[in-house]
């Protein structure tokens, strides 16, 4: 045979083989999801409202179904995880009844212009206790030490002054004398999540630092937190832990501006005339203190400037607030209360938006709150109060970090995540998660708790930490599968 034809035949044969190979569709190897060194068969989640799935200022079924632990449990199920039960509320209205009387209000919804309460009556009765055990042991409102407090689920404690029980735990506790930790450990968890400590500082912040809800004592927090971790890991369970974010960076404290008061020229003039005696009295009082060597002239001048109240014809006048950090001048003149105008360094709590501009005496325009009448301490976090919160948060997070490292647990730095959200946002799939109220994507309508999408982001953060620490390969959920709003029709 001609050599040229021999080569041609060989080329045709190889070409046929190559074409046949190209036509074969390669079979993708199925990825097997594994738990690595972890055991997800009995997953129990401990914490507060952030664990329970609280959103839009309430706990309700849809929110619970989109809670961070429930989302995480669905991923665990791909790697040997078992059933994950939750103490579901009776409706999607939110709120609760105690003996038929509403004690917790319904959830918020977006009415087109802002958050508004759902016009519906709750149906969840606190005294109708649930039977069985629950994998989600998140208790809205719980501080660290509440998780080890006997009687926190005793309905009688709801009547005490102050209350010694929590309505959510009353409904799910195995007995009136048990503790949250005891009910968790009774399930012999093989894996746990722990996110507690937010309320140990958040309670103080939400009350404007007015002293009615103090920051938890550092020694107590340290003792309790170490007890929680030691107990949870005592049976060999592994887990994932979250630290405490900077609560002053959440939408609840960054939405209401310090200068929301619009005034025309005539009104501004009238208000300034009303404050003229106060401004003059401040100058006189500090002159007296300087003359008696109680304060330097420089310090006196600085505080006079800080306390002088002036309004203008403008849309952005600052509100008047009470500030306990100012020098007490009432011993010199009882009319010189500790008030000043707010600055950009002050943080107004979200409910202040519906209080500023109202009349302390209905029908009397000379008693407008925030203008003629200073806002009480509960409406504002001053820089000094913010520093107290920052110090406590740093200290508590140090305790958490030490406990995590000693126990070798997976760790989610929620503080760093919120910092990123507050400084430009975090990309989550095709969405940019930011911290502003309503449309930021992270915070629900109460400005404190995440949206369903926010909870899914946190579940992914936990899954990534677990994969890194324990060698698992849990997949991540998709942002688009989780909403940022719940319809008013969902009840």
QUIBEL-V205130 format. One record per helix or strand of 2 or more residues. SS is the DSSP state (h for helix, s for strand). FROM is the first residue (numbers start at 1). TO is the last residue. If there is no record, write none. Layout:
[[SS:FROM:TO] [SS:FROM:TO]]
This chain:
[[h:3:23] [s:43:47] [h:49:52] [h:61:65] [h:68:79] [s:96:98] [s:101:104] [s:108:110] [s:115:117] [s:136:138] [h:144:148] [h:155:159] [h:167:172] [h:180:185] [s:191:195] [h:198:206] [h:218:232] [s:238:242] [h:247:249] [h:251:254] [s:261:263] [h:265:291] [h:297:307] [s:314:317] [s:320:322] [s:339:341] [s:347:348] [h:350:354] [h:365:367] [s:368:369] [h:377:379] [s:380:381] [h:383:407] [s:410:412] [h:414:422] [s:426:428] [s:431:434] [h:452:470] [h:479:481]]
